[in-house]
Amino acid sequence: MIRPVLFLTLLLPLSAFAQSDSSEQEVPAADDRWTLGLGVSAKDTAYAGEDIQLRPAPLINFQGERFYWQGVTLGMHLWNTPNFSLDAVVSGRFDGFDTKDLGREELAANGIDFDRLDDRDDAADAGIAARWQWQAHQLHVRALADITDTSSGYELSADYGYRVQLGHTTLIPGVGARWMSDDMANYYYGVAPKETFAGVGYQADAALVPHVGVAFSHPLAGKWRLQGLLRYQFLPNELSDSPLLERDTSGTAQFVLGVSRGF
């Protein structure tokens, strides 16, 4: 499935594009003010009958003294030092789906009426982000709330990464988790009674979603770089029990790959 993304995030780079959810694992980039390029994101969402979700990832990254674009995030430094920053951020959230992209038979097997199932929309969040960096370690925490009245929920997240240099290639393996409020979890994973054959819905509660991943960057000719990210998130019972998902689903995977040039 290929769908347009929100206007504010259409031109944002790959570096945190794997935050279809909005937690962040940074892809290493060149030390340039601008980075331009193009990539693609492939994600197995685990929604019943949905194929691999493909999206273009235009790579336009800007790092200014006060403002920045990074991944699906637009930020403003409120406090910035070499080892710590506190930012106000607006970030895209791409957890939604179009009903037409799901499987009628797979949904029916879970008791969901395809014809009465509503789409789940993408959204935009705003909030506060803090980042600590010391030597090869980096820790990033964020508190975000939906500002589009899509789910009316909020999310807290924490991500840790460790930078490893292997020759010319930079790797950042990392772990993290995001806590989704009950409103947000229920919007994307809950089912209303009117959407089922039996008239019995599914209420998704607040959920803690851990994930692991690795980001990489490898220089090509000149200022060109190959960048990518592989991430897997583990779905807790509050989400995996949703009839919107494939049966026996335990998690979702995403791979992002792109080529960019620094300026």
N, C-alpha and C positions, 0 to 999 in steps of 0.2 A: 504494500500500500504506500503510495506517495501522496502526501497532503501538504498544502501550504502551511507555513508557520506564522506565528504572530508577527505583525509589522515591526514591533520594536526589536525582535530577535532574529529577523530574517538575515541580517548581515553579520551576525555574531559568529565567532570562530569555533573551531573544533574543541578547544582546550577544555571546555566543560560541557560539551554537547551531549555527553553520555548522561547528563542530568536531564533526561526526559522527566525523571523526577528531578528535584532541584538540588540535591546534594552534589558536591563538587570534588572531582579528582583532576588535578591540573595536568595537562599535557605539556612537557617542557617545550619551550619556544626559544627562538633566537633573541638576543638582547637588542632588539630593534624597537623603535617607537611604533611602527606599523608592521603588521604581518597580513599578507593577502594570499588567498589560495582557495582551494575547493576540495571538499571531501564528501564522504557518504557514510551514513549511519545505518546499520542493520541491527534490528532488535527483535528478539522473540518475546512478545508481550504475554504469552500464555492465555490470552483471551480465547474462548472456545471457537475453533474453526478459523481463526485469523492467521493469515500467512505471515512470513517474516515481514516486519514493518521497515520499509526503506524510506529514507529521507535524505535529500541533499543537505550538505553542511557547508554553506559558504564560509570561508575562513577570512574574516576581517577582524583583526585584533588591534586595539589601540591602547597604549600605556602612556598616560600623561602624568603631570605632577599632581593633579587633583582628581581627574576623571579617568575612567578606563572602561573598555569593553573587554570582557573575558568570557569565552564560552557563550552561554545564553544569558549572561549577566552584564548589566550596565551598573557601574558603581561610582561612588564619590568618596574619597578619603576624608574621614572626619579627624583621624589622627594617624600619622604615618611615620614610622621609623624603620631603619633597616631590618629590625627583628620583629616588629609588631605593627599591625595596622588595624584600625577600626573603621568600617565603611558602612555607608547607607547604600542599599542595593535594590535594583529591580531585576527580576529574573523570570524567564519563561518557564512554564510547566507544560510538558507534553505527555501527560498520562492518559489523555482521552482516546476515544475510538469512535469511528463511524459504524453504526449498526450494519450497514451494507457490507462491511468488510469481515463480519463474523459469519460463522456457519449456521444456517438454519437448522440442520439436523443435529449438530452438536449442542446447540442451545436447547432444542426441544428435548434432547435426552436428559438435560439438566432441569427440565420443567419450565423453561423460559419461552414465552411467545415472541418469536422474532418480529412479528408485525407490530407489536405493542412496545417493543424495547426502544427506549430513547437513546440518542447519541450521548456520549460523555465528552464534554468540550475541553479543549486545551485552555490554559489560563495564564495569568501573570501574577507573580507574587512580589511583595516588597517587604523589606525588613532591614536587619542589622547583621553584619558579618564581621568576624574577628579572625585574624590570622597571626600565628606565631611561627617564626622560622629561626632555627638555630642549627648551624653546621648543615648536615644533610637532612635534618628532620624538619617536617612542617606539619602544623596542626591548624585546622580550619573549622570553625563553628559558625552556624548561622541560625537565625530565628526569622522565619518568613511567614507572612499571612497573605491569603488570596485577596487581591484588590479588584478583581473583575466580577465578584459576586457569583462565581461559578460554583465553587464548593462551600464558600464562606468558612473554610477551615484554615488551619495553620500547621506549620511543620518546624521541628527543631532537628538539626543535624550536626554531626561531628565527623571529621575525616582526618586520618593520619597517613602521611606518606613519607617515604625514605628514598632520597635521591641516590642512585647508583650509577657510576660511570664505567662503562665497558668499552674501552677504546674511544671511538668517536660517538658511540651510542649512549644516550642517557635514558635510564629506566627509573620509573617511580612506582614501585609496588606500594599498595596501600590497603587499608581497611577502614571501615566506617559504618555508621548507622544513622537512620533518620526515623524520627518519631512523628507519625501522622496523627493529627487529631481525629476524633470520631467523625466530625463533619466531612473532613477531607477523605478519610478512608471509606466512608459510606457512599460518598458521591461516586467514586471511581470503582468501588468493588461491591457496593450494596445493590439490592434489587427491590424495586417497589412492588407491592402486591399486584398492581394493575399490569405489571410486566410478566406475570407468571400465569400459567394455565389454571393452577389451583387457587389463585388469589392469595397466596402466602408468600410474603417477601423475605429477603435476607438483609439483616441489619449488620453491617460491618462496624466493629468497634475500633477504637484507637489502637494503633499497631506500631511496633518497633521493627524496622526492616534493616537488618545488617547486610553489608556487601563487602566484597573483595574485588581487587582489580589491579591492573598494571597499565601505566601509560608509558609511551616511549617516543623518542625523537632521534632522528638520524640525519646528519647533514648530507646533502647531495652536492651538486656542482654550485659554486658561488654561494649565494645566500638562500638557495632552495633547501627545503627540509622535508623529510617524510615523517609524518606524525600519526600516532594511532593510540587507541585505548581499547582494552578488553575488560569487561566488568560483569560480575555475576552477583545478583542480589537474592537473598534467601527470604522467601515469603512466609511469614508466621501464619498460624492457623486462622487468625482473624481475616486474613486476605485469601489464603489458599482454599478455604472452605467455600468461597463465593461460587455460586452456580454460573457466574459469568466466565469462569476460568475452565480450562481443560481439567478433567479429572486427574487426581494424583499429581497435580502441579506442586513443585517444591520451590521453584525459583524462576528467574528470568535472566537471560544473557543479552549482552549488547557488545557490538564491535564497531569501532569508528576508525576510518582510515582516510588520510588526506595528504595533499602536497601543498606547501605554502612557501612564500618568499618574504624575507624580511626587508624593510626599507628604513 
